[in-house]
Amino acid sequence: MERVRAKNARLRARLSGELRRAFEAMAYEEVETPCLVPAPGMEPHLDHFLAPWRPEEGTPRPLWLHSSPEYAMKRLLADGWERIFQLARVFRNGEVSATHNPEFTMLEFYRAGAGYLGIME
């Protein structure tokens, strides 16, 4: 079992490296957005993980682990970024099956001024 895990870890690292090279070759910039957000996503079919924040001083407040970096990345587009991508750790509470885990890596990418057909090309 350990050999399988090691092999899978190496394959994941290789895949991540290849994705980064491919997006950089297309002039995309890699970004990293926060995992903890002040409001959960608006997807009604997803349940989010609550992560209460308790500062040493000040008032505690709720934060959530994001289910997608979409909102933060679209804010970057609005700020003038043109081509961005992210390999983000994302979290979805309650989704566990043979094809779903509560934590996984998502590739998200956007290009300003391009619709989905342009992105697909």
Summary of the structure (lengths in Angstrom):
residues: 121
radius of gyration: 16.9
end to end distance: 39.6
largest distance: 50.6
contacts: 279
relative contact order: 0.17
helix: 31%
strand: 25%
